[in-house]
């Protein structure tokens, strides 16, 4: 693990948007770098950027949000080279220029959104597509946290097309029902797929979310606009990640209140990880739900998936299981290419759980290492081990292909007093892993950190 002193960081904040730890290893081995100014940033995704051939990695792109001078949240895109050196960045947010005076001050009112970042997708040949959710609030119109899906198209210089975000709403003229965007991918036919969740009014004051998936291209427009899920109070179905199979079928992974096919707790098993496969036209052809359990008790595990990746054996999912006895544990779950359950495990830390108490964990991202092991990324929300107590600490933990924790292959990262977390990671062609984290320096300053690991998922000391 690494410790950092505030004085090293603060002394450089005023003159640079990139901060390097002087004690870190050389860039071709491993490094830790910070990016940001005197405000708060929050990363959600990191991706590899390839050259025009699609064969050679030439950099990294990070997607997240930042707090603006006006106090709202905008999307934030950061580009660095493979050594973690700053290349460029941009920020942008949703603005609805109505031209109308809603507040009665004689001036036209613009609605600004608070953005919540989802994923970023590099476009072959240059440019990026981003997807996320914009929250709109306007007291004069009695609108509070109305969420819309927003899509950004950036060129190779990070310029936003037409200086505007594309916006989708759940239902026109209804500012109660939300639409959230979680992932965007480019399909082999040149079209774009967006996935997330769409809220529905079930009547009687009941609403819930269904899976949402939307396919379009700029030539033909909308190809399909589909939802799928279970109707009922708190019966939420949310797609988190999407993948295209060689056949053209689409696999979408997330979480649902669909009963687990493993049958834990006699069918009373809460929220579960969810696999949904459709044909290229968006018609569902297969689905399955799976959860975790403790056979020795009647504890219910509610799985909320936060990330999923394509692996050499199928798909690996990460997230957090919240139990009915008020504990949270990160988990890893492996599925086959056709959605068959292979293995799963929750994580309570074998390394730092030294006082025989379960150390609670939160699962954010997951990445497959070059040796085919899995690295779970997340947080210890209240770190405690060997009489050492800290607040939120970033978490790295390695698992084998059967989702079994690898003994001793675990470490934490962060500042002593901050609420820090590891968010996501990618494996470079040379086998090194680069992770992105959010590091809390206090006083409202939170920076993005990029951490380059060795092939075994560890950081040189």
N, C-alpha and C positions, 0 to 999 in steps of 0.2 A: 504494500500500500504506500501512498505518497501523502505527505503533508505539505501545506503551503501557507506562507505567512502573508497576511494582508499587505504589509509594507512593500513587498516586492511588486505586488500588482498595482496598488494605488499610485505608486510613483510613476507608472508608465501610462496610466489611463488618459491623461490629458494630452498626450502627444502621439498616441498610436491607437489604432483599432485592432492591432495584433500584439499579443503579449506572450512572451516565451519564458518558460521556466529554465533558468540558467543551469540548473542541476540535471535537466533532462538529458537522455542519451542523444547521440547524433541522429539527424533526421532519417538517415538510411537504416537506422536500427529501430528506434522508438522515440516518440516525442509527446509532449503535452503543450498545447498552445491555446490561448484565449483570444476571443474576438468580441468587440463591442465597445460602447462608449458608456458614459455615466447615465445609464438607464437600465431597463430590464429586458432581457431577451429570453426566448424559450424555443429551443430547437425541437423538431418532431421527426425529421427524416434526414438521412444522408444517402447519397447515391454516387456511383462512379460515373464520370464523364469520359466517353471514348472519342477518338478522332473520327474523321469522316468515314473511314473504312469500317468502323465498329469493332476493330480488332485490338487497338492499342489504347490503354488507359492513359489519359493525359491530365486528369484532375478529379476533384471532388466538388459536389454541390450540396449545400445544407439548406433545408427549408424550415422556417419557423415563424416567430412573431417578435415584434419589438414594441415597446411603449413609446409613443411619439411625444413631441413637445406639448401637444394638446391634451395628452393624458389618455388617448385611446390606443388600441392595439392595431397595428398594421402587420401584414405579411412581410417577411424578411427573407431574402435569398442571399446566400453567401457562397462565393466561389473561391477555392484555394487550389494550389497545385498539389502534386503527390507528396511533397515535403511539408505540406501544411502552410505554405506561404500565401499570403493574401493576394488574390487576383482582382476581384471586384465584388460589389454587393449592391443591392437595391431594396427598396421597401415600397409598398403600395397597399391601399385599402379600398373598401367599398364606399362610394359616395353616390348618393341619389340626388342629383341636381333637379329638384322639382320646379323651381322658378315660382313657387307659391309661398305666401306668407301664412304659415300655420300658427305662429306664436304671437302675431298681432303687433310686431315691432316695426312694421312697414318695410321690412327687408325680406327677400326670398330666403327660404330655409333649405339647407342641404342636410340630408341624413347621412351621418357617418357611421360605419360599422365598426364593431370590435371583432377582429379576426381571430379564428382558431384554426391553426394550420393542420392540414392533413398530410398529403404526400406530394412529391415533385417527381416528374418523369422527364428525363432528357430526351430531346428529339434528335434522331439521327441527322447528322449534318449541321447541328447547332440549334440552340434554343431549348426552351423548357415549357412544360405544362404543369401548372400547380392547381391543386384542389383543396378546398377547406370550407369553413363555415363562417359566415358573417352574422353577428348578432346586432339587431337594430332595436334601439329604445328611443321613444319620443313621448315625453310627458304630455305635450299638447294634444296628441292623438291617442293617448292612453295605450301606447304600444310599449311593451316591456319584454326585452330579450326574445324578439321574434327572429328566428334563425333561418337563413337562406343559404343555399349552396352556391359558392362562388368559384369560378374557374378563371385562371389567368394564363394567357399565352405570352411568353417572353421570347424575344429574338436572341441571337447569339451574344449581343451586347447587354442583355438583361433589360431591354426596353419593353415595357408593357404595350401590347398591341392596342392601338387606338386609345391609349391611356385610360383604359377602362377594364373592369372585371365583368365577365359574363355571369349573370345571376339566374338561378332557378329557384322557384318557390314551390311549396307543397301544394297549395291551391291558390289561384289568383284571387286577390281581394280578401284573403283571409289571413289576418296577422296573428292568429292563435296557433296554427299548425306549422310545425317546424320541418325543415328539410336539411339534412346534414351530409356533407361530403367527406369521405374518408380516404379514398384511393382513386387514382386515375392511371390507366395503362393504354399504350398504343397496341392495337391489334394488327395481325398480319395482313389484313385486307386494307390497312390504311385508316381505319376508323378509330374512334376514341371511346373508351369505356370508362364511365364514372360509377362508383358504387358508394353506398352509405346507408342512410335510413330515412324513412318518410313517416311523418306522424299522421294518424287518422283519428277523426272524431267518431267514437263508437256509440255515441248517444248516452244520455243519462249522466253526463259529466265524466264519462270514461274516454280516455284516449290512450293510444300506445303507438309504438313504432313498428313498421314492417321493413324488411329488406328492400332496398331501392337499387336498381341498376339501369343505366341509361346509356345507349349507344348512338353515336352520331358521327357524321363527317361533314366537312365544310362544302361538299358538293351536293350531296343528297339530303342533307339535314338529318332529322331524327330517324333512326332505323328501328329502335324499339325503346320503350319507356315502361319498365315493368316493376312491380312490387310483389313480394311474397312473404307470408308470415302468418302468425297465429293472432287472431283477434281476441282482445280481452284486456281487462284492467292489469297494467304492469306486465303484459305479455309482449315484451319488447324483442324484436329481431333486428340485429344490426350487422351489416357486412363491413368488415375491416380491411381485407385485402382481396385482390383479384389476380388471376393468372389465366393465360391462354394455353390450352393443350395443343399438341401438334395436329390433332384432328380438327381444330377450330372451336371445339367446345370450350366453355368458360367455367373455371372453378372459382368459387367465391367462398371465403372463410370468415367467420365471425362468431357471434354468440346468439343464443335463442332460448326461449322458454320451452322449446320442443323437448319432450321427455327423452332422456338418454337411452340409447339402444343397449347400453350395458346393464340397465335395470337396477342401478344402485338405489338403496333405501326403498325398495319396493315400488319404484316409479316416482316417488316423491323426491326429485333430485334437482329442483330449482333451475337455475340458468346453466346452460351447457355450451361447450364449444360446438360450432355448427359448420357443416360442409354442405355446399349447394353447387350442383353442376347443371349448367344449361347447354343447349345446343347453340350454334352461332346466331340463331334468331331470338335468343333469350327465353326459350321455352324450357322449364325445368325438366331434367331427365333423371336426376338422382339427388337425394339429400340424406343426411345422417347427423345425429347429435350424440355427443359423448361427454361424460363428466368424470370427475374424480370422487373417490369416497374413502372412508375408513371402515372396513368391514367389522371392526371391533366396537363400533359405536353407531349411534343414530344421527351423527352430525351430518348436516346437509352442506355440500360444497357448491357454491355458486361461481361458475367460471365466466369471467369476462375476458375475452381475447383482445389483445392490444396489437399483436403483430403476427405475421405468418410469412414463411419463406418457402420457395421450392428447393427441395433437397435431392440428393442422389437416390433416395429411396421413396420419395413422395413429397409430403409437406410436413413442416414442423411449425407448431403454433406456440406462442407464449402469451402470458397474461397473468391474472391474479385470481385465485380462489378465495372468496370470502365465505367463511364458515358460519353456521348457525350459532356457534358459541363465540362470535365476535372476534375472530382471528383472520388475518390475511396472509396468504402464502403465494409466492410466485409459482408458476408451473410451466412445464414443457410437455407438449403432446405431439406424437407422431402419427400421421395418417398415410395410408398408401395413396398412389395416384388416383385410385377409384374411390377414395374416401373411407376405406376400411380402417378401423382402429388398430394401431400397432402397439403403442406403449404410451405411458404418461407417468409423470411424477411431480409432486409438489416439492417445494424447496424451503426448508427451515434452517439451512446452514449447518453443515457438519463441522466446519472449521471454527466458527465463532460461537457456536452454541455450547459453551463450556460450563455453564451453570445448570445444565439439565432442563433449562427452560427453552421452549421453542422461540427462536429469533424470527420475528415476522419479517416478511419480504414482499416486495411489489415487483411484478414482471412487466417490463416495457418492451424491449426488442429481443430479437434472436438472430444469430448468424451462424452459418456452418463454416468451420475452420477447414484448412487444407487437408487435415488428417481425417475429415468427415465427422469429427466430434461437433457438438453444438455448444455455443457460448450464449448463456442467458444473461441479458442486460437489464438492470433495473435499479432497485433501491432497497436499503435497509431503512425503513422510516424512523425507527428509534434504535440506533445501533448500541449494543451493550455486549461487552465481552471482557472477561478477566479484569473486572472492576473499572473498565474503560467505558464511559458513556458519552455518546455524541448524538447530535440530531441526525437528520437525513443524510445517509452516505450512499454514494454510487456503488453498484454491485456488479461484479463479474463472477460468473459461476459456470464451470464446464460440465457438460453431460456427454455420455457416450451415445451411440446411435440407438440404444434401447431406452433413452431418457433417464438413465441412472446417473446420479451425480458422481463425478470423478473425485475420489478422495484427495483432499488437499488442494484441488485446483479451483481456488476461490480467493478473491481479494476485494477490498473496498477502496474507495477513492473519494476524496473531497476535502473541504476545509473543516477545521475543527468545530466551528460554530454555525456553519451554513446548512441549508436544506438542499442537498445536492442529489443528483440522479444521473444515471447513464440511460440514454434514450434509445439509441439505434447504432448499428455498425454495418460495415461492408468488408468483404474479404477481397484484397487486391490480387491481381494475377500472380504476384510473387509469393502469395501465401500470407503476407502480413495483414493484420486486421486493423481497421481504423474505426474508432467509435466516436460518437458525438454525445456530449453531456451538457447539462445545465448546472452551473456552479453559482452558489449564492454567496456574495461578498458582504451582505448586510446593507442597511441603509437604502434599500430599494434597488440596489445594483445587482443584477444577475447577468452573467456572461455565458456565452457559448464556448465550450471547450472541445477541442479535437485531440483525441488520444490515439497514437499509433502504437499498436501492440506487436509482439512477436508472433511467429507462426503458431505457437502453442497457446496463444491467447493471454500471454502474461506481459507485464510491463517491466523492462529492465530497471533495476534499482541502482 
